[in-house]
């Protein structure tokens, strides 16, 4: 058990460094959007989702209403329900109260890394826990650094905004090895291009794609079983 937990930390560390650069960008942008230091850090503590937090910051900067902010971020985070469903088979032996705690650690990074490694070592909740804690600590500390720097640095000028997406894409490519994964990727690309052509710079594109495409992959995966 302990070895899997430690293994999760070790395997997660390289991606955690990329997450840290992303976290610094979030902290800087959050302060620039008018959030207070406390608000920026509290969001990282409670939400723990880079994509959702950056969408929220962008909406705050554009003057979106609180209700639109809640709806948009809630819809974007619905994909975590699919992640949880995909991981549930490996966590059924845990107590219900423990599963709720594990659920907080579900995000893009922990899901992709865990599902990839579970193919090698089998379902290992402790591995997931080690990876999730590593990502959480990295995200929280880097958010604090970014919020502390405020407007001192420009994340775009230093390429910090690209560090995590590039690293995550490299990790994700390794997981696209079956038909459901290819179908999900294909639908995501098709939807993204179509929505950008029909509704350029639409802020809901990422939300729509993030919800619809994973459903296809989950459906095909369940059907295959």
C-alpha positions in Angstrom: 0.0 0.0 0.0 2.7 2.5 1.1 4.8 1.6 -1.9 2.0 2.5 -4.3 1.4 5.8 -2.5 5.1 6.7 -2.8 5.1 5.5 -6.4 2.2 7.9 -7.2 4.2 10.8 -5.8 7.3 9.9 -7.7 5.5 9.5 -11.0 3.5 12.7 -10.5 6.4 14.9 -9.7 7.4 15.8 -13.4 3.9 16.8 -14.2 3.6 18.6 -10.9 6.4 20.9 -12.0 4.5 21.8 -15.2 1.3 22.3 -13.1 3.4 24.7 -10.9 4.1 27.0 -13.9 0.4 26.9 -14.7 -0.4 27.7 -11.1 1.9 30.8 -11.1 0.1 32.0 -14.2 -3.3 31.5 -12.5 -2.2 33.5 -9.4 -0.8 36.4 -11.5 -3.9 36.5 -13.7 -6.3 36.3 -10.8 -4.8 39.3 -9.1 -4.7 41.1 -12.5 -8.5 40.4 -12.9 -9.2 42.2 -9.6 -9.4 39.3 -7.2 -7.9 39.8 -3.7 -5.0 37.7 -2.6 -7.3 35.8 -0.2 -9.9 35.1 -2.9 -7.3 33.8 -5.3 -5.8 31.4 -2.8 -9.2 30.3 -1.4 -10.3 29.3 -4.9 -7.2 27.1 -5.3 -7.9 25.5 -1.9 -11.6 24.7 -2.5 -11.8 24.3 -6.3 -8.5 22.7 -7.3 -9.1 22.8 -11.0 -6.8 24.8 -13.2 -9.1 24.9 -16.3 -12.1 25.9 -14.2 -10.2 28.6 -12.3 -8.7 30.1 -15.4 -12.1 30.3 -17.0 -13.5 31.9 -13.9 -10.7 34.5 -13.9 -11.3 35.3 -17.6 -15.0 35.7 -16.9 -14.3 37.9 -13.9 -12.0 40.1 -16.0 -14.6 40.4 -18.7 -17.2 41.5 -16.1 -19.4 38.4 -16.3 -22.2 38.2 -13.7 -21.9 35.9 -10.7 -24.7 33.6 -11.9 -23.0 33.2 -15.4 -19.8 32.4 -13.6 -21.3 29.7 -11.4 -23.2 28.1 -14.4 -20.1 28.1 -16.7 -17.7 26.7 -14.1 -20.2 24.1 -12.9 -20.8 22.9 -16.5 -17.1 22.7 -17.2 -16.5 20.7 -14.0 -19.2 18.1 -15.0 -16.5 16.1 -16.8 -15.2 15.1 -13.3 -18.4 13.0 -13.0 -17.2 11.0 -16.0 -13.8 10.7 -14.6 -15.2 9.4 -11.3 -17.4 6.9 -13.1 -14.4 5.6 -15.1 -12.3 5.2 -11.9 -15.1 3.8 -9.7 -14.4 0.1 -10.5 -10.9 0.5 -8.9 -12.2 2.2 -5.7 -15.2 0.1 -4.8 -13.3 -1.6 -1.9 -12.9 1.8 -0.1 -15.4 3.0 2.4 -18.0 5.5 1.1 -16.6 8.3 3.3 -13.1 7.6 2.0 -14.3 7.6 -1.6 -15.7 11.1 -1.0 -12.3 12.3 0.1 -10.7 10.7 -3.0 -13.2 12.3 -5.2 -11.8 15.8 -4.3 -8.6 14.7 -6.0 -10.1 13.9 -9.3 -9.1 16.3 -12.1 -7.6 16.1 -15.6 -4.1 15.3 -14.5 -4.8 12.7 -11.7 -7.3 11.0 -14.0 -5.1 10.6 -17.0 -2.0 9.6 -15.0 -3.9 7.1 -12.9 -5.8 5.4 -15.7 -2.6 5.1 -17.7 -0.7 3.5 -14.8 -3.7 1.3 -13.7 -3.2 -0.5 -17.0 0.2 -1.5 -15.8 -0.2 -2.1 -12.1 -4.0 -2.6 -11.8 -6.4 -0.5 -9.8 -4.4 1.1 -7.0 -6.2 3.8 -5.0 -3.1 4.6 -3.0 -1.3 5.4 -6.3 -4.1 7.8 -7.1 -3.9 9.4 -3.7 -0.2 10.0 -3.9 -0.5 11.6 -7.3 -3.5 13.7 -6.3 -1.8 15.0 -3.2 1.3 15.9 -5.2 -0.7 17.8 -7.7 -2.7 19.6 -5.0 0.3 20.8 -3.1 2.0 21.9 -6.3 -1.1 23.8 -7.5 -1.7 25.5 -4.1 2.0 26.5 -3.6 2.4 27.8 -7.1 -0.9 29.7 -6.8 0.4 31.4 -3.7 3.6 32.4 -5.5 1.7 33.7 -8.5 -0.7 35.7 -6.3 2.2 37.1 -4.3 3.9 38.3 -7.5 0.7 39.9 -8.7 1.4 42.1 -11.8 5.2 41.8 -11.4 5.6 39.2 -14.1 3.7 38.5 -17.4 3.1 34.7 -17.7 2.6 35.0 -21.4 6.0 36.7 -21.9 7.7 33.9 -20.2 5.7 31.1 -21.8 4.2 30.0 -18.5 0.8 29.7 -20.0 2.1 27.0 -22.4 4.1 24.9 -20.1 1.3 22.8 -18.6 -0.9 22.4 -21.8 2.1 21.1 -23.7 3.1 18.7 -20.9 -0.4 17.5 -20.4 -0.9 16.9 -24.1 2.3 14.7 -24.2 0.9 12.7 -21.3 -2.5 12.4 -22.9 -1.2 11.1 -26.2 0.1 8.0 -24.5 -3.4 7.2 -23.3 -5.0 7.4 -26.8 -4.6 3.7 -27.6 -8.1 2.4 -28.2 -11.2 3.1 -30.2 -13.2 5.0 -27.5 -10.2 7.3 -26.9 -9.7 8.0 -30.6 -13.4 8.6 -31.0 -13.4 11.1 -28.1 -10.4 12.9 -29.5 -12.0 13.0 -33.0 -15.3 14.4 -31.7 -13.5 17.0 -29.5 -11.5 18.2 -32.5 -14.6 18.3 -34.8 -16.7 20.2 -32.2 -14.0 22.7 -31.4 -13.4 23.6 -35.0 -17.1 23.7 -35.8 -17.9 25.9 -32.8 -15.0 28.3 -33.5 -16.2 28.6 -37.2 -19.8 29.2 -36.2 -19.2 31.2 -33.0 -15.7 32.7 -33.0 -14.2 33.4 -29.6 -17.2 31.9 -27.9 -16.3 31.3 -24.2 -18.5 28.3 -24.0 -16.7 26.3 -26.6 -14.4 24.6 -24.1 -17.3 23.8 -21.8 -19.4 22.2 -24.6 -16.5 20.2 -25.9 -15.4 19.2 -22.4 -18.9 17.8 -21.6 -20.0 16.2 -24.9 -16.8 14.5 -26.1 -16.1 12.5 -22.9 -19.6 11.1 -23.0 -19.0 9.5 -26.3 -15.8 7.8 -25.0 -17.6 6.6 -21.9 -20.5 5.3 -23.9 -18.2 3.4 -26.4 -16.1 2.0 -23.5 -19.2 0.7 -21.6 -20.6 -0.7 -24.8 -17.4 -2.5 -25.5 -17.5 -4.3 -22.1 
